[in-house]
Amino acid sequence: MALAGEIEAVAAKKSCTPAQVALAWGLGRSEHILTLTGTTKLDNLRSNLGAYDVHLTEAERSALNALAERVMGDRYDEWGMAGING
């Protein structure tokens, strides 16, 4: 939750959503990266597309990179990871 709070702080400075910050960060990692956001709601799609209008500074990118390096653990429990890893 502490990491999410730091992303929320960047979003507040940018007047956007934390999800838009995360998507903008992902998109900015390489020209060969395309974010895949699954949604069934048009409003969510519009919000996700708003990430293209979020311009992160180099300092913000560095801070978000450092946050990503602090993420630890598996996304799913042991049973879920077994389904992914085979």
C-alpha positions in Angstrom: 0.0 0.0 0.0 2.9 2.3 0.6 4.0 2.0 -3.0 0.5 2.7 -4.2 0.5 5.9 -2.1 3.6 7.1 -3.9 1.9 6.5 -7.2 -1.1 8.4 -6.0 1.1 11.3 -5.1 2.5 11.5 -8.6 -1.1 11.3 -10.0 -2.2 14.1 -7.7 0.6 16.3 -9.1 -0.3 15.4 -12.6 -4.1 15.8 -12.1 -4.7 12.3 -13.4 -5.5 8.9 -12.0 -3.0 6.5 -10.5 -3.9 4.0 -13.3 -3.0 6.7 -15.9 0.4 7.2 -14.2 1.0 3.5 -14.3 0.0 3.2 -17.9 2.1 6.2 -18.9 5.1 4.8 -17.1 4.7 1.5 -18.9 4.3 3.2 -22.3 7.3 5.3 -21.6 9.6 2.3 -20.9 10.2 1.6 -24.6 8.7 2.4 -27.9 8.1 -1.4 -28.2 5.8 -1.6 -25.2 2.1 -1.6 -25.6 -0.1 -1.8 -22.5 -3.0 -4.2 -22.6 -5.9 -3.0 -20.4 -8.9 -5.2 -20.3 -12.1 -3.4 -19.8 -15.7 -3.7 -20.7 -16.7 -0.2 -19.9 -16.3 2.7 -22.3 -15.6 5.2 -19.5 -12.7 3.0 -18.3 -11.3 2.8 -21.9 -11.4 6.6 -22.2 -9.6 6.9 -18.8 -7.0 4.4 -19.9 -6.4 6.3 -23.2 -5.9 9.4 -21.1 -2.5 7.9 -20.1 -1.2 9.1 -23.5 -1.7 12.6 -22.3 0.3 12.1 -19.1 3.9 13.3 -19.6 6.3 12.1 -16.9 9.5 13.9 -16.2 12.7 12.0 -16.0 12.7 12.4 -12.2 9.2 11.0 -12.1 10.2 8.1 -14.3 13.2 7.4 -12.1 11.1 7.4 -9.0 8.6 5.1 -10.6 11.4 2.8 -11.7 12.7 2.7 -8.1 9.2 1.8 -6.9 9.0 -1.1 -9.4 12.2 -2.5 -8.1 10.7 -2.6 -4.6 7.8 -4.8 -5.6 8.3 -8.2 -4.1 6.6 -11.5 -4.1 4.3 -13.4 -6.5 1.2 -11.8 -7.8 -0.9 -14.9 -7.0 -0.8 -17.5 -4.3 1.0 -20.9 -4.8 -2.0 -22.5 -6.6 -2.5 -19.5 -8.9 1.2 -19.3 -9.8 1.2 -23.1 -10.6 -1.5 -22.4 -13.1 0.6 -19.7 -14.8 3.9 -21.5 -14.6 2.6 -25.0 -15.5 
